[in-house]
Structures are given as structure tokens and as C-alpha cells.
Amino acid sequence: MTDTRHPGFLTPERHQRGEDAASIIYPVVSRRARGLSLGINLFPDSKHCTYNCPYCEVQPFSNPHARLSEGMIEAALREFFDKDWPAYAKSFALEDISISGNGEPTCSPFLEEALYAAAKVLSEQVSLDAKLFHVPIVLITNSTGFLSPQICELLHRFSQEARFEIWAKLDGGSSELHSILSRSNYAFDRIVGDIAHFAAITPVKIQTMICRDACSGRVLFDAERYCGALMSLIGQGARINAIQLYTTARPPAEPWIASIDDIEMAMLASIVRRCLPSEIRLECFGRSGELSIPNSGQEQWPK
């Protein structure tokens, strides 16, 4: 069996889940985290999500003997830091502890336990190594959890108690494209409204996939309408830390989804950059990694 927990096995293209504790806790080299991210998988048994995105990079996965129970997340985190982290620390800096995995984490009854287990174990590790003080806990969500007052209350409360980031998905820019990319019945305008309501209290990073229909060649992104949605969020008082645009990095769920090349990604990102207030950071990740996007009036395309 390949040892997926060995540091030498990690590449940006592999987000492998293992067995036992490794099905819950998984280290990955993440381009969007800009280094080593320690993932917490709240669905180690199988994929559970409110969306059915055709670009999803979680491959068909089933491990029915890996169901979570109370206390397992904290135990798995401790096992990683006790047994595995010393080897990883020789090659990597830890950039975040990310709650994501095989589905939408706000659907899990273990979300609150995961947040507080991560905060507790990370605090203990900081007491041993002050360099870990900067490490945030990151929730990667498709934003449907913002429709739940209970989830919103939990996230608002936790954001006051820990170094916490929320990466909230907003794809397409229009109702049609949102429907194609989420393959769900969630209305685009409702998702925008609930992000705005949530982010008026607790800031978010907006994460947006940009990809292409390989059959028609159509880019599944409307930059003008997307900018309109961002302006709507800002106008409603949403606190946005950053906009993160990215394209596929690993094989998608559906073969008709294709990535966007770096030049086109940079062009689309520059359109978005021009519509944003200067204080909102824009991050762009193409096929080759992170792209530098100049401010308005300073367009410079990758060669």
C-alpha cells in the first residue's frame, strides 16, 4: 500500500484520503493555501454535498468503515501532530487547518466539534512552537450553510474565539451559470443574499471556480454579471477579505469540464480587479499556479 501520509508523497495534484485516522486528517500541498494544508474530512465514509458540481475534484469515494464518532477528530489531530508532524515540519510550514473533505462541511453534525477540536489542538501546538501562531482554521464552504440560522450563529461565535477564515463559494455570476455549475435548486440570488447577510457580521473570502465546457468551448463565467453580484454584496454591507478565482487543478468529476489557460484567467481576473474597491485583495490561480494580477490601468499579461 502506498504511504499517502509520507511527506515525499505530497504534490499539489494529490488530495489523498487514507484509512483509520488518515481518513479524517489528511495533509496536502495546496496551491490556494500556498503550501501545506492539514485537511479535516467530516465525511470519511462517502461524499455528502448540497451541490453536485461537474468540476468537483473529490473523486468517487467510499469507505463505509470510517464513520465519525464523538472524539475522533481531536484524537486524529493529536495523532497527526504527535506522530507525523515532526517529519512534515522538516520540509513544510503549516499554512492552515482546513475543514473541507468529501462534501459540504456545514452539513455535518460534527462541524462544531471539528472547529473547537482544531482550535484546542492548534493552541496546544502553538505553546510548543510559536511559528504556528499565524496558522488559521479555514472553513471551505459552498455557501448553502448560510441559509441556516444555526450554522450562521455557530460560525459568528467561533470567529470571535479563534483565528478563523471562511472561504465562501460563488460561481458563475448568473442564475443560469450557477445552476450549471452547482446542479442544484438553490437560487443564485438567494445565495448572494445569504452571503451578504452573513458577511455583514463576519468577513468572508469569496472563492469562484472558472472553467470551460470542453464540448462547446464556452467559458462558464460571466464576468460582467459576476462583478454585479460582487457590487451587490458590497452594497449590502458584506465584509469581503478577498476574491479568489481559480480553475481546475485535478481531474474533474465530469469529462466535459476543462480548465482555463493562464492568459485567459489573467484577463478575466483583471476585469474583476477593475470593479473591486482597492482594499479588497484579488487572488488568481491558473493552471501553472498563482498569477499576478495588476491593479486597474496596469494590465500586464503572462508571457
N, C-alpha and C positions, 0 to 999 in steps of 0.2 A: 504494500500500500504506500502511495506517495505521501510523504510527510508535508501536509499543507501548512503546518504551523512553524516550519523552519524558516528563518529569515531569508535564506537563499532562494526560497521558492517564490517569494513575492515579486510580482510585476504589476503594473497598472492595469493589465488586462485580466488579472485573476482576482475574483472575489469569492474564493472557495469557502464552503462550509464543510466542516468535518463531522466527527461523531462525538457523542458524550458532551463534555463542556465545550468542545470546539464547534458544536452545532449552535451554540448560544453566543459565544465570544469568538470573533474572527478578525485578525489583523489584516489590513490591506494597504497597499500603496495606492493612495487616491490622488488623482490629478486635481480634483476640486478642493481637497483638503490640503494640497501641496505637500504631501508627504504621508507618513504613516497614520492611518486612522484605525482605531480599535472599534469594530462594529459590535453592537448588541442586537442579536436577532430575536425578536419577540415571537416569531413563528418558525421554530426549528423543525416542526413536523411537516409543514407544507405551506404553500403560498396562500395568503389571505389578504385581499385588497378590495377597496371600493371602486377602483378603476381597473380596466383591462387594456392597458396601453399597448399598442402594437410594437412600440420601441422598447418595451421592458427588457432589461438586461439580466433579470433574475430568470435563469433557465428553469425548465420544468424540474421540480424538486419535491421529493417525498422522503421523509424519514419518520415514519409513524411512531417509532420508539423514542423520539426525542422531545416529547411533550414537556412543557414547562410546569413547574410546581413552585410553591412558595419557597423562597430562599435560594433557589437555584442560580439566579442571576448574580447575586452577591458572591456566592460560592465560586462561580465560574470566573468572575472578575478577580477574586483573590488568587485563584489557581493560576490565572494568566500572569499576574504581577509577581507571584512567588516563584513560578517555575520557568516561565517563558520570557518575561520582560528583560531580565538581565542579558540574554543573548541578543534580543532585538535592539536594546539600548546601545550596543556597540556599533550599530550601523545606522540607526534611525533616531530622529527626535519624534516624540509623540505629538501629533498636531491636534487631535481631538478624540473624544469618545463619542461615537455616532450611534444613535438609535434609529435603525432602519431595518435592514434584513429582508426577509421574504414577504413583503407586503406593506400595508399601511399601519404604522405603529400605533396610531390613535385608536385603532380597532381592538387593540389587545387589552384584556383585563389586567395585564402586568405592566402597563405603561408607567403608572405611578411608582410601582416598586422598582422598575428599572431606573427611573430618574433618580430616586433617592439612594438606591444602591450604588449607582455610578458616582454620585456626589460624595457619599460616605467613603468609598474605597479610594477615590481620587484625592480626597482631603488627607487621608492617611498616607498616601504615596507622596504628596507634596511635603509632608512633615519629614520624609526621608530624603527627598530630592527636590529642592526649591525650584529647579528648572521646569518642573511640571506645573508650576503655579499658573502659567498662561493658558493651560490646556482647557478648552471649553467642552461642555457637553452639548452635542448638536442633535436636534430632532429634525429628521428629514421627512417631510410630510407632503401629501398631495393636496392638502388644504381642506379636505372634506371634514376633518375633525373640528374645524372652526364652526360647523353648523351645530355642534353640541355645546350647550352652556356648561356642562360638567367638565368637558375636556378643556374648554377655554379657561375656566376657573382654576383648574389644576396647573395649566401652563403659565397663567398670570402669576400664580402663587410661587411656583418653582423658580420663575425668572427673578424673583426678589431674593432668593435664597442661595443661588449658585451662579457660577459663570456659565451662561446658557445662551445658545443661539437656536433660532428656529428658521429652517430653510423651507419656505412655503412655495409649492408648485403653482405656476400659472402659465399654461401652454396655449399656443396658437394665436391668441389675440382676438378671436371672434367666436361666436356661438358654433358656427359650422366646424371650424378647425378644432375647437375644444372637444366637440363631440367625436370627431375622427380620432383625435389623439388620446382621449380618455375612454372611449367606447362605453360611456356611462350615461345615465339620465340626469346627472347633475347639470343644472343650467349655468352657463358661463357667467351671466350677470349676477347670479346668486353667489357663486364662488367669489367673484370680485367684491361683492358687498360684504360677505362674511370675513374676508381677509381684512377689508378696511375697518370693520367694526372691531376685530381682534387687535389689529396693529395700531389702532388709536391709543391702546393702553400699553401693549408690549411690542417692541420692534421686531421686524422680520427681515430676512433676506429672501427676495423673490428668485426662484430658480425656474428656468424655462428651457425646455428641450427644443432645438431647432433641427429638423430632419427633412428628408425628401421622400416623396413617393417614387420609388425606383421605376415603377411601371409607366407613369405619366411624365415624370421629371418635375412635377410640381413641388415647390417648397411649401411645407405645411406650417407656414408662419406668415402672418400679415403684420408687417412692421408698423404701418400707419395705425391700424386698429389697436395693436398691442400698446403703442405709445398712448393712445387714447385711454386705454384701460389703466395704464400707469398714472396718467394725469387724473383720472377719476379717483384712484386710490389716494393720491396726494391731496386732492381737493377735499376728500372726506376725512383728512387728518391722519392717514396711515403713516406710521413711522417706519420708513424703509431704510435699512442699513446699507443694502447693496442690491444690485440686479446681477444675477448670474445667468449668462447664456452659455449653453453647451450643446454639443452634438454627440452622437453615439460613439462609444469607445470600445464596446464589446459587441458580439453578435446579438442582434435584437430578437425579440420573440417571433416577429413576422419577417419573412424574407423580402417583402416589398418595401421595407423601410431601409433607407440609405442615409449615410452621414452627409454633412455639408463640408465642402473643402474650405481650407483656411481663408482664402481670399474672399469668398462669398460670406463666410461667417464674419470677417472683419468689416465688410461693407454693411451688413445688417446691423452689427453691433454699433457701428458709427452712427447709423440713423437713430438708434435708440439713445445713444450717448447725447446726441444733439437735443433730444426732447427732455432730458433729465436736468433737474437742478444740479449745479456743480458739486454740491455737498454729498450727493448720492453716488457712491462708488459703482462702477460697472466692471464686471469680471467676464471674460470671454474665453471659453475653452474649445479649441478646434481639434482636428484630428491629430495635430502634432504636439498639442499641449496648450498652455495658456498663451493667448495672443495679447499683444499690447495695443490698446485702442486709444488713440489720441483724443484730446478734447476737441470740441467743435472748432472748425476753422484750421485744424492742424492735421488733416487726414493724411495718413501715410500707410499704404497698403503693404502687406508682407510680400517679399520678393520670392 
